[in-house]
Each structure stands twice: as C-alpha cells, then as structure tokens.
Amino acid sequence: MKYYFHIFGCQMNEADAEVLAGFLVSMGYSRAESESEADIILLITCCVREHAESRVYGKLGELARLKQLKPSLVVGISGCMPQQADVAESLRVKFPYLDLIFGTHNLPDFPRLLEEAQAHGGQVLEVVEEGEVRENLPRVRQIGLKAWVSIMYGCNNYCTYCIVPYVRGRERSRLPEAILAEIRELTEQGCLEVTLLGQNVNSYGRGLAPQLRVDFADLLAAVDKVPGMQRVRFMTSHPRDFSDKLIETVFNSSSVCEHFHLPVQSGSNQVLARMNRGYTRETYLELVHKLRAAIPHAAITTDIIVGFPGETEQDFSETLDLVREVAFDSVFAFAYSARSGTPAADFAPQLPKAEKSLRLKQLIDTANAIALVRNQKLADKVVEVLVEGPSKTNPDRLTGRTRTNKLVHLDSEPDLVGKLLDVRITRVQTFSMLGERTGVER
Ligand code: SF4
C-alpha cells in the first residue's frame, strides 16, 4: 500500500506532511513515486493566498478522473483550507469523491479518521477548533544537511489580512527540552543547519509555565550551544517583538546566521495601523538601524503586500521610500488578495487588480535593483558557503548559501557537498552569485 502527497504553502505544511507520512509508514504504507501507484492521495493545503487555493481546486478536479479509474483510491484533504468550517463543508458537497476531510488540529487523529473512511466508505469530515502541542508523533523526515524545526504553532496577532490565526489557532510553544532534543538528534544524523520555525518566533515562550522563564533569545542561546550544529536560522520574526536581548544573543552566538527576515508589509503608518501590525514605520526603521549597528554585514529581507484596501498612491510611495531607505537584500512582494473570514476582506475600497499589478511591478523593479547593489558589496570578497548540492540548472555546478542566505554557485568538484568552504565571489547577479573556492575548508 502506498501514499502520495500534494503539499501546498509553507513549511508548516511540510512539517505536517512529515507527521502524516510517519503515521502511514507505521501503518505499513510506503511512499509512492507517482499518483498512479498510490492507494492514498492526500492534499495538504494552504489558504493564505488565492493562488494556492486555486491550485488545490485544480488538483481536486484532476483527481476526480483518477478516482473514477481506481475507485479503491482514498483521496483526502487536510491543512488550512478545511480548517475553516464553511470551506470544509463546501469541499464535502462540491467534491463528493473526497473520502477524508480534516483540519490542521486533527493531525493526531489521522489514523482513526483513515480507518473510519476505509471501514465505512462515504465521507469522513472532522474539524476541531483548537489544538494542543503534541510531542512524539511518528515522523518521516528526509534527513539532509538542513532541517526545519517547529518551535511553536499558531499566532495571536490577528493581522487584518491574514487567515493564519483562524486556521492554525492560538499561539502554543513547544517545551525547550523537546526542541533541543530534536536538534541534538538532527546533528547526530548529519544535519548541519536548522531553521527554527513559527508564525512569530519572537513571542516564543509566552504561555509556557512561568518557572521555565524562557523566551526566544534564551532558546536561541541554548540551540547555539548544541555541539555540531553549524548554522541556526529562524523565521518568521514579527518586528514588534524583536527585542534588544535577541539582537545581543545573535551577536554573541557563533552558529546563529546573520540574516533577519523582518516582514514590514507596508511603509505607510496608515496602512500598518489598518493591517493591525502593531508597529510604525519609525519603530521598524529604528529596529533596522539597531540591527545594522550591531551586525553591519547582516542581510535583512522582508515581505510586502501592495494594494492593501485603501492604499493610496501616497501610501505606496512611502513603501517604496522605505524599501530604498532600508536597502533590503531581498523583498518578497505580493499583491493583496482578500481572504474571506478576515477583517480586511470587508475593508473599502478594494483596489482594482490592474492597479495592484502595476504597483507590484514597480516594487519588484525597485527591490531588485537594490538587491543587485547589495550583492555587489560582496564582489571579490571571501564568504563562508555551505555547499548543498548540484545546481538545479547546471549539473556542472554546485550551489550553496552564505550565512546571510545568499545563493552561490561554484564549479563542481567531488566530495564538496556538506562542506563549509571559503569562497571568493567572482560574479554578482540579482538573485545569485558565482564564486570559486579559495582552497580553505572550515
Ligand atoms: S503575525 Fe500576522 S501575518 Fe503573521 S501569521 Fe500572525 S496574523 Fe498572520
């Protein structure tokens, strides 16, 4: 018996897929190489943007044909889409061949739900509203050089455009010892880089027993001491909760990488207030200045939404100004897409699609020009690169990343994968660089 997954969206869904695979393997299943060999197909879905949802609906349409050809096939859907009760119900009605519909908080119940679907036939739908942190669930993890480790789940921030708090629930932090044990195990299995993951890692620890007295900076300091872990990254940081203690911890650590992903979302205070982001343009810039003062060579990247309801030309130009002032190493830019169930979906005026596309293009052009200038500062410099594997576009090259998370290609040589090398940057582009090893291996 074999399973096949379609995973949409963020690393949280990748982590959920590892647990679902863990359950299936413990039940005797193995991974199928393609849909056609599978006995179970699961869609692990995302609803953060309209595009992700459209892809899920497209895939569900395709699976109808497969189910017709193979009626014993079990088709299930999980993740953030069915966590919304109205969406779960509409999936049930619109796609009668779906055997299993369950939400993000039902993950631990998967074996029972699958058994019910197989035993009784017909559709099984179960969505609960809140979940708890559950340790020791079985898990199939592709152990490589890099791994993601969830340190917390959910979010309490309720940004007005975001569906996450409604589908991932309130913030829950894992216990520090469980996180550290997972990281120790990863290093024993050869992992060299770990990314600590949460919707807002900077609020890690709130809600844990007060006697633990642990916050994100404390956790990071403890992870830095795990022997053998070469690189530690974290995402996502909410700018409002980025403490001075955290800056100091990064500064004093040896493995925590000098890359900060700090989603600003807009450069206009009016828009930030309507987004309920909890900081202003001024406090964001102050944080950037503190980071640059403490760690001048750090890379700072961001997320920006353009065309938020009511965003004026003036608001947008303030965003462009902020992008120029900060000089981000990279900007992940998105056009606002209304998510039903979030307050901003009812805000007025919603901007025309053409206007949002225009602003998006302007932002991307501005950000890319700045990214190139930022990268040019590394020309002819020697940087540490963790070699990750062959280049996806050129088999004669290897690719790796700097501590600041920049992509570097270098000529292929045997036995370099998994090595930390000193590399001289020889050519710089907007999204990547070329380099040559200096002969020094760390
Ligand atoms: S911080 Fe805001 S944008 Fe991020 S997950 Fe929470 S609600 Fe969504």
Residues whose N, C-alpha, C, O or C-beta is under 5 A from the ligand:
A	BS01	SF4	C155 N157 Y158 C159 C162 V164 Q199 N200
